[in-house]
Amino acid sequence: MPLNTIMGQNPSMPTSSRKRPIRRSFRSPFRRNNTQGSLSATFNYFESDLKVNQLNVNYATEEELMTLPGITRRIARNIVEYRQAIGGRFNKVEDLALVSGIGADRLDDIRPEICVTRRKLQSCTSSRTQSMDSIKSSELSPASIRPPVDINTSNAFQLMTVRGINQELAAAIVDYRQRRGDFFAVEDLLKDFYEELIHDCLIKVENLEKEAENKYLELDNLQKELNMNNFEVTFDKSEPLTAIIDKVEKSLIEYRSIKAERIEALNAFLEKESELCRELNAPSFPPISGIPSEELINELKQHVNKLQTEKLNRVKTYRITKQSIISLMKELEFDHLQPIHNEIMNSNEETYNLTPDFMDKMKNLEDDLKNLLEDATKTVEYLKDKLNKLWDRIKIEESHKMSFLSNIKGVGRSFQDMLKNELVRCEEIKQANIKPVIMSVRDEINEMWDKLTY
């Protein structure tokens, strides 16, 4: 069935005998905000058909402007913004040519559809309107009639050539026809199809309301979890649900990001804290439940920083103490190490836990080695003193003394053994020459006695 026919347009009827249609603006609930290209099209009225209720561009909304041929949402918005910029109204139709996206060619396409005043038809129509009298007096020629659109066979693109049918509505008509079969009368389109369309719209509205409610609930829960109840989404009651949902979604994205950042920071700090507590045998941070506040995150961060500082101090002490132990053991010439020595000498600061107990063991070992070194030093001094006296008794040459003592460079066991061996050797020399020694001692005693008596 041709759409021109079902809309009450009989091609055989003269223009003057038809009832002039009332202009209506249909805004599809399926229209997307980012519609690309022109979604407006014109009904295939006769070229000479006149619109009594032309669209007044001084009062038209964006949606009404989009019903004009070739006017997209972007161009409609440009018209509204330009109209506001020049004081709220166009003085003549030709002023629209100055709007971005209109130009002379597009203005010629929409000129028959628009006016800038509410005066009588003769004062606001275009040159096309002014030829009304000549059209009334003659039958319409076949060339002036556009081919009708059959809604039972036309595809979506063909349906979009009818004014008032945009891309979404055309797709909905084709879908309905495929599901329900051909249209048999105009009532099929006006009743069944549009009733289904309205029903779908209501379902969409209900779904949007549920979506908005769920998003508000999620936002409220996030605010409670994050302890951030100082935010409120404000909107105008006239705003569409999609705009309100977008506003809430933007807030949700921000709060979800904050929640994710806190959880990430919490897990990172807890992991580091667990590692440090194990290495240092330190007490753990109190358990945390739920999403932590910023203050709690900062407290945990300070706790971790304190543990890291403690670890650095222990590592520094460990290095100094271990190096001291190595030096002491080398100086004392310890060949056979005790278990505690092996544990410390084989330890590594990267893999060994520097617990307080281990650090105490290192300190105690260092103190013990220092005491041993002090004892060894006293022993070497004693042996040197004894050896010097013995050398004097047996008249050892000075060159030998100096040569021997130059080899005593430490207090370790090897140097003590050298001194002891030299003492044994000198004692043997003393025993072999006991008589001269005794005589020498007697002479020394007599000399000392003379000094005391005279």
C-alpha positions in Angstrom: 0.0 0.0 0.0 1.5 3.4 -1.0 2.3 5.5 2.0 1.1 8.6 0.2 -2.3 7.0 -0.1 -2.6 5.7 3.5 -1.6 9.2 4.8 -4.7 10.6 3.0 -3.0 11.9 -0.1 -4.9 11.0 -3.2 -2.8 11.9 -6.3 -5.9 12.4 -8.4 -7.4 14.9 -6.0 -6.5 18.6 -6.7 -4.4 20.3 -4.1 -7.1 22.8 -3.3 -9.7 20.1 -2.4 -7.5 18.3 0.1 -7.5 19.1 3.8 -4.2 20.7 4.6 -2.2 18.5 7.0 -1.3 19.8 10.5 2.5 19.9 11.0 3.7 17.7 13.8 7.2 17.0 15.1 7.9 13.3 16.0 10.9 12.7 18.1 11.8 9.0 18.1 12.7 7.5 21.5 15.3 5.5 19.7 17.2 8.5 18.3 20.8 8.5 19.4 22.5 11.6 20.6 25.4 10.9 18.2 23.3 10.5 15.1 25.5 10.8 12.0 24.2 12.5 8.9 20.7 13.7 8.3 18.0 11.5 9.9 15.2 13.8 8.7 13.3 13.2 5.4 10.2 14.7 3.8 6.9 13.1 3.0 6.5 12.7 -0.8 3.9 15.5 -1.0 3.3 17.1 -4.3 5.8 19.7 -5.2 2.9 22.3 -5.2 1.5 21.3 -1.8 1.4 24.2 0.7 2.1 23.9 4.4 -0.2 26.3 6.2 1.6 25.7 9.5 5.2 26.3 8.4 7.9 25.9 11.0 8.7 29.2 12.7 12.5 29.1 13.1 12.3 31.8 15.8 10.5 29.5 18.2 11.4 26.0 17.0 13.3 23.6 19.2 16.3 21.4 18.1 14.0 18.4 17.6 11.5 20.4 15.6 14.3 21.8 13.4 15.5 18.3 12.8 12.3 17.4 11.0 13.3 19.8 8.2 15.0 18.2 5.1 18.8 17.8 5.6 18.9 19.3 9.1 20.9 17.2 11.5 21.2 17.6 15.2 24.4 19.5 14.8 22.9 21.9 12.3 19.8 22.3 14.5 22.0 23.2 17.5 23.9 25.7 15.3 20.6 27.4 14.4 19.5 27.6 18.0 22.9 29.0 19.2 23.1 31.5 16.3 19.5 32.6 17.1 20.4 33.2 20.7 23.6 35.1 19.7 21.7 37.6 17.5 19.1 38.4 20.1 16.6 35.6 19.9 15.0 35.9 16.4 15.7 36.0 12.7 14.4 39.0 10.9 14.1 37.2 7.6 14.4 33.7 6.3 17.5 34.6 4.3 19.4 35.2 7.6 19.6 31.4 8.1 22.2 31.2 5.3 24.7 32.7 7.8 24.3 29.7 10.1 27.1 27.2 10.0 26.0 24.1 8.0 23.1 25.9 6.2 24.4 27.9 3.3 22.4 29.0 0.2 21.8 25.5 -1.2 20.4 24.0 2.0 18.3 27.2 2.6 16.7 26.7 -0.8 15.7 23.1 0.3 14.0 24.2 3.5 12.7 27.6 2.5 9.2 26.3 1.7 9.0 24.7 5.1 9.9 27.7 7.3 9.0 31.2 8.2 10.1 33.8 10.7 6.7 35.4 11.6 3.2 34.2 12.6 1.5 36.4 10.0 -0.9 35.3 7.3 0.2 32.7 4.8 0.9 35.3 2.1 3.4 37.2 4.3 5.6 34.3 5.4 5.7 31.9 2.5 8.3 31.6 -0.2 8.2 32.1 -3.8 6.9 28.6 -4.1 3.9 29.6 -1.9 3.2 32.6 -4.0 2.4 30.4 -7.0 -0.7 29.0 -5.2 -3.2 30.7 -7.4 -1.8 29.3 -10.5 -1.7 25.8 -9.0 -5.3 25.9 -7.9 -6.4 26.7 -11.4 -4.8 23.7 -13.0 -4.6 20.0 -12.7 -1.3 18.7 -11.3 1.0 17.3 -14.0 2.4 13.8 -13.6 5.9 15.2 -13.5 5.1 17.1 -10.4 4.1 14.0 -8.4 6.7 11.9 -6.7 6.4 8.1 -6.8 4.5 6.8 -3.7 6.3 4.7 -1.1 4.8 1.3 -0.5 5.4 0.4 3.2 4.8 -3.3 2.5 7.7 -3.6 0.0 10.0 -0.6 0.8 13.3 -1.1 2.7 14.4 1.2 5.5 16.3 3.5 3.2 13.3 4.0 0.9 11.1 4.6 4.0 13.5 7.3 5.1 12.6 9.4 2.0 9.3 10.1 3.6 9.4 13.2 5.7 9.2 12.5 9.5 10.6 9.0 9.2 14.1 8.8 10.5 16.6 5.9 10.5 15.4 4.3 13.7 11.7 4.6 12.9 12.2 3.2 9.4 14.1 0.2 10.9 11.3 -0.3 13.4 8.7 -0.4 10.6 10.6 -2.9 8.6 11.2 -5.1 11.7 7.5 -4.9 12.6 6.5 -5.8 9.1 8.8 -8.8 9.1 7.4 -10.1 12.4 3.7 -9.3 11.8 3.2 -9.4 8.1 2.0 -6.7 5.6 0.0 -3.7 6.5 -3.6 -3.9 5.2 -4.9 -0.5 6.2 -3.8 2.8 7.7 -5.1 1.7 11.0 -2.4 -1.1 11.1 0.3 1.6 11.1 -1.5 4.1 13.3 -2.8 1.6 15.9 -0.9 -1.7 16.1 2.5 -0.5 15.1 2.5 2.7 17.1 0.9 0.9 20.1 3.8 -1.5 20.0 6.2 1.3 19.5 4.8 3.1 22.5 4.9 -0.1 24.5 8.5 -0.6 23.7 9.2 3.0 24.6 7.5 2.5 28.0 9.6 -0.6 28.6 12.7 1.4 27.7 11.7 4.1 30.1 11.1 1.5 32.8 14.5 -0.1 32.1 16.2 3.3 32.2 14.5 4.1 35.5 15.8 0.8 36.9 19.2 1.4 35.5 19.2 4.9 37.1 18.0 3.5 40.4 20.7 0.7 40.4 23.4 3.2 39.6 22.2 5.5 42.4 22.3 2.6 44.8 25.8 1.6 43.7 26.9 5.2 44.1 25.4 5.4 47.6 27.2 2.1 48.5 30.5 3.3 47.1 30.2 6.6 49.1 29.6 4.6 52.3 32.4 2.2 51.6 34.9 5.0 50.8 33.5 7.2 53.6 32.9 10.0 51.1 29.3 11.1 51.6 30.0 14.7 50.6 29.0 14.3 47.0 25.5 14.7 45.5 24.5 14.4 41.8 22.3 17.4 40.8 20.2 17.5 37.7 17.2 19.3 36.2 13.9 17.6 36.4 13.4 18.3 32.7 16.6 16.3 31.8 16.1 13.0 30.1 16.9 9.8 32.0 19.8 9.1 29.7 21.4 12.4 30.7 20.9 11.7 34.4 22.3 8.2 34.0 25.3 9.7 32.2 25.9 12.1 35.1 25.7 9.3 37.7 27.9 7.0 35.6 30.6 9.7 35.5 30.5 9.9 39.3 30.5 6.1 39.5 33.6 6.0 37.3 35.4 8.4 39.6 34.4 6.5 42.7 35.2 3.1 41.2 38.7 4.5 40.3 39.2 5.7 43.9 38.1 2.3 45.3 40.4 0.5 42.9 43.3 2.7 43.8 42.8 2.2 47.5 42.5 -1.5 47.1 45.6 -1.6 45.0 47.5 0.6 47.6 46.2 -1.6 50.5 47.3 -4.8 48.8 50.8 -3.4 48.0 51.4 -2.1 51.5 50.1 -5.3 53.1 52.4 -7.4 51.0 55.4 -5.3 51.7 54.5 -5.1 55.4 54.1 -8.9 55.6 57.6 -9.4 54.0 59.2 -6.9 56.4 57.6 -8.3 59.5 58.8 -11.8 58.5 62.4 -10.5 57.9 62.5 -8.4 61.1 60.3 -10.5 63.3 58.2 -7.4 63.9 54.6 -7.1 65.0 52.0 -6.8 62.1 49.6 -3.9 61.5 46.1 -4.5 62.9 43.8 -6.3 60.6 41.8 -4.2 58.1 38.3 -5.0 57.0 36.4 -3.5 54.1 37.7 -0.5 52.0 40.2 1.5 54.0 39.9 5.2 54.4 42.7 7.5 53.2 43.7 8.1 56.8 44.1 4.3 57.4 46.1 3.9 54.2 48.4 6.7 55.4 48.8 5.0 58.8 49.7 1.7 57.1 52.1 3.5 54.8 53.9 5.1 57.8 54.1 1.7 59.5 55.7 0.2 56.3 58.1 3.2 56.1 59.1 2.6 59.7 59.8 -1.1 59.1 61.8 -0.2 56.0 63.9 2.3 58.1 64.4 -0.4 60.7 65.5 -2.9 58.1 68.0 -0.4 56.6 69.5 0.2 60.1 69.8 -3.5 60.8 71.4 -4.1 57.4 73.9 -1.4 58.1 74.6 -2.8 61.6 74.8 -6.3 60.1 77.4 -5.3 57.6 79.6 -3.4 60.1 79.4 -6.2 62.7 80.0 -9.0 60.2 83.1 -7.2 58.8 84.4 -6.7 62.4 83.9 -10.4 63.1 85.7 -11.4 60.0 88.6 -9.1 60.9 88.8 -10.4 64.5 88.7 -14.1 63.4 91.4 -13.4 60.8 93.6 -11.7 63.4 93.0 -14.5 65.9 93.6 -17.1 63.2 90.5 -19.1 64.0 90.6 -22.3 61.9 87.9 -24.4 63.5 84.6 -22.4 63.6 81.8 -23.1 66.0 78.2 -23.5 64.8 77.4 -19.9 65.6 80.4 -18.8 63.6 79.3 -20.8 60.6 75.8 -19.4 60.8 77.0 -15.8 60.8 79.7 -16.2 58.2 77.4 -18.0 55.8 74.5 -15.6 56.2 73.4 -13.1 53.5 71.5 -9.9 54.1 69.4 -10.4 51.1 68.1 -13.9 52.1 68.7 -14.1 55.8 66.1 -12.7 58.2 67.8 -10.1 60.4 65.7 -10.8 63.5 66.5 -9.2 66.9 67.7 -12.6 68.1 70.1 -13.0 65.2 71.4 -9.5 65.6 72.1 -10.2 69.4 74.0 -13.3 68.5 76.2 -11.3 66.1 76.9 -8.7 68.8 77.7 -11.2 71.4 80.1 -13.0 69.1 81.8 -9.8 68.2 82.3 -9.0 71.9 83.7 -12.5 72.6 86.2 -12.1 69.8 87.3 -8.7 71.1 87.9 -10.2 74.5 89.9 -13.0 73.0 91.9 -10.6 71.0 92.7 -8.6 74.1 93.9 -11.8 75.9 96.0 -12.8 72.9 97.6 -9.4 72.8 98.6 -9.7 76.5 99.9 -13.2 75.9 102.1 -12.0 73.1 103.5 -9.1 75.1 104.2 -11.5 78.0 106.1 -13.9 75.7 108.1 -11.1 74.2 109.1 -9.7 77.5 110.2 -13.2 78.8 112.1 -13.8 75.6 114.0 -10.5 75.8 115.2 -11.4 79.3 116.3 -14.9 78.2 118.1 -13.4 75.3 120.0 -11.2 77.6 121.0 -14.1 79.8 122.4 -16.2 77.0 124.0 -13.2 75.2 121.9 -13.4 71.9 123.1 -11.0 69.3 121.0 -7.9 68.6 120.7 -8.7 64.9 119.0 -12.0 65.7 116.7 -10.3 68.0 115.6 -7.7 65.5 115.2 -10.3 62.7 113.1 -12.5 64.9 110.8 -9.8 66.2 110.2 -8.4 62.7 108.4 -11.6 61.9 106.0 -11.3 64.8 103.3 -9.2 63.1 100.2 -10.3 65.0 98.8 -12.0 68.1 97.4 -15.1 66.4 98.3 -18.6 67.3 101.1 -18.8 64.8 102.9 -15.8 66.3 102.4 -17.1 69.8 103.8 -20.5 68.7 106.9 -18.7 67.2 107.5 -16.9 70.5 107.0 -20.1 72.5 109.4 -22.1 70.2 112.0 -19.4 70.5 111.7 -19.5 74.3 112.2 -23.3 74.2 115.3 -22.9 72.0 116.8 -20.3 74.2 116.1 -22.4 77.3 118.0 -25.3 75.7 120.9 -22.9 75.0 120.7 -21.8 78.6 120.8 -25.4 79.9 123.8 -26.2 77.7 125.8 -23.3 79.0 124.5 -23.4 82.6 127.9 -22.8 84.2 128.7 -19.6 82.4 125.2 -18.5 83.0 125.5 -19.2 86.7 128.8 -17.4 86.8 127.2 -14.5 85.0 124.3 -14.4 87.4 126.7 -14.6 90.4 128.6 -11.6 89.0 125.4 -9.7 88.6 124.4 -10.5 92.2 127.8 -9.4 93.6 127.6 -6.2 91.6 124.2 -5.5 93.0 125.4 -6.3 96.5 128.3 -4.0 96.3 126.0 -1.2 95.2 123.8 -1.8 98.2 126.6 -2.0 100.8 128.9 0.8 99.7 
